[in-house]
Amino acid sequence: MLKQVIEQFYTIGPCKPRVTIIHGIIDIAIEGDLIEKHNSRYRKVLDLCDARRFEEAKEQITQLIKEAPHISEYHRVLGQILSEEGEQDDAINSLIDALRWDPKNHWALIMTGNILARYQNDIDAAMKYYECAVQHKPDDYVTLTLIALNLIQNGRAEAARTYLDKAFEIKPAYPNMYYAYAKLAEAEHNDKQAFEMAVVALFKNPRKDLLYQQSLQAATKAANEIIDAEVGGDIVNAFAARLEEEFGKKIVIEEDEALKTAARSSLPKITTGSTTGSNTILNTRLFII
């Protein structure tokens, strides 16, 4: 634990110190020249990645790897670039290189697990990397939430709940966690809970970012399911019963696929009596919003 704290304190950019403790003496080796030469270039690579200029970023990080192949983060960044470009096998190779130099590289472990789960459908192998990441950082609620989302996507709802509950204990205000709870409820066909959790994710996320849009979509989807399955059906049936009672005619309820609204219930054939005693057919659609 002491070595880990010292490493974190003296880490600059991608460059970590080498820390050894022998007979109670702590020895810290820092590559000052390498830090000075590489740190600004590494930051530029990250900026290029943020701008999605992956080809330029890949060229520059590859050069940094040639100059300092022992820096785990360089391999990790290259792996992320390759994954973004759709080269998942090459991405895993780079991430494995990152882990050879630093078996505790947290994000290399997570990214390897993500690729195995999302692109190779090997959730069992992915779990080994996830568990290793959690062992090194048991209080990292971001990692716990990411793992849960991947488990949900792979049909492992019960396992996902375990990770989300741990994340909740650590950081109850984390909005991504509530989005994950919404997706979990959706997977379990619990539309009301999915809606509630998605709304909480919206309220706890002040930024109109990707998470906000995903939470809004989850809330809208759950709301439509609730309306179609419960509220909408009740409204239509009650209204039809009232019309039948008033006009003494049978109401036929059909679904109109041509309507553009989320709920497509219609009343296309309502037969009523006129003041002259003849029958009139009213083609009427009832929109539920």
Secondary structure, 3 states (H helix, E strand, C coil): CHHHHHHHHHCECCECCEEEEECCEEEEECCHHHHHHHHHHHHHHHHHHHCCCHHHHHHHHHHHHHHCCCCHHHHHHHHHHHHHCCCHHHHHHHHHHHHHHCCCCHHHHHHHHHHHHHCCCCHHHHHHHHHHHHHHCCCCHHHHHHHHHHHHHCCCHHHHHHHHHHHHHHCCCCHHHHHHHHHHHHHCCCHHHHHHHHHHHHHCCCCCCHHHHHHHHHHHHHHHHHHHHHHHHHHHHHHHHHHHHHHCCCEEEEECCCCCCCCCEEEEEEEEECCCCCEEEEEECCCCC
